[in-house]
Amino acid sequence: MTGVTLRLDRDRWREHLRTVADATPGMVPVAKGNGYGFGLDRLAAEAAGLGVAALAVGMPGEVAAVRDAFPGDLVILMPFDAQDPEARRLLADPRVITTLTRLEDLAVVRDAAPGARVLVELLTSMRRHGLGVEQLADVPPRLNGLRFEGWTLHLPLLDEGRYAEAERLGRAALSTCPAPLWLSHLPAAEVSTLSRQLGGAGAGPVPVRSRVGTRLWLGDTAALRPTATVLDVHPVRRGERAGYRQRLCPADGWIVVVSGGTAHGIGLEAPTAAVNLRQRAIALATGPLEAAGLALSPFTIAGRKRWFLEPPHMQSSQLFLPRRVTPPKVGDEVPVELRLTTSAVDSIAAA
Ligand SMILES: *Cc1c(COP(=O)(O)O)cnc(C)c1O
């Protein structure tokens, strides 16, 4: 196996998917972007195996990648853009549900594709997309000629105040027009409570749909083991030069060439969520792209993360290993830490 491989314990992974599905009311798996490291087609097939009614994609262009493998409804999460021809074309697709985030788009969609299936999004404290509560009264008259599938909320990740916000916005939406409520980032227990609470005494629970991405696909890290392959090993002496940039080797040891580079997302970190000054200082001081000196790599050899000799190349990396460590053999697989939402593996294989 050359390249970067995701060693997947498929039984364990599927057991986790099933556990999350069983515990999540109205689960809607999300398959978008790089398919959380697995690819969109693979996630679509897994979602089909779970027997869920709907799958969510991010962009209109991603519908084609999932529609053959997944037989149910396909929700597009990104706001409808009237200027996007693909988004307009998909309005007429009976399996596609489009998310509307502006009042004027309701009329645009009704005129372009009468009977189109739509969700209407409410603006949350994330302040990303959606209608304000003060606009809700204008929605019902504009739903004529559309197939209204529900209200949708995209809540922030912080726990504090999240439930109260979901309840406040959910109540405002449902009193405008009863319909299913689509949510993300609210724990299953809170979704169930919310559904009962919004239904009110005497009425049944409100139908809810919970979108889940990261927690579903990447929630059981023990089932996922990314590895790289040792491609070459060269003995070096302190002061000798190596690499594109002819860096000085810092000591006697080995240059270990491993698969995995920028094309796999290695050395390209997503921005950190460093919130205070100290965290920011640490992030600056240790960021792999702070490549003036040596930088710590995500590759583990003999139980420790090893240093890059120089920044990663496109598909491989050169690491420095000190002399006291027994070097790996060509062909060995070594662990590599990958953030699977920002990386691309060459293959997925049994663990
Ligand atoms: C991406 C996305 C999700 C899934 O997010 P995760 O953090 O990966 O679970 C849910 N809802 C919306 C609207 C999204 O865009």
The ligand as an ORCA input file, in Angstrom:
! r2SCAN-3c Opt
* xyz 0 1
  C     -22.181     21.154      7.799
  C     -23.506     21.349      8.404
  C     -23.947     20.457      9.378
  C     -23.105     19.322      9.888
  O     -22.095     19.838     10.683
  P     -21.144     18.890     11.550
  O     -20.507     19.829     12.517
  O     -20.163     18.276     10.620
  O     -22.018     17.890     12.206
  C     -25.221     20.641      9.883
  N     -26.007     21.648      9.465
  C     -25.600     22.533      8.527
  C     -26.516     23.622      8.101
  C     -24.338     22.417      7.970
  O     -23.943     23.279      7.044
*
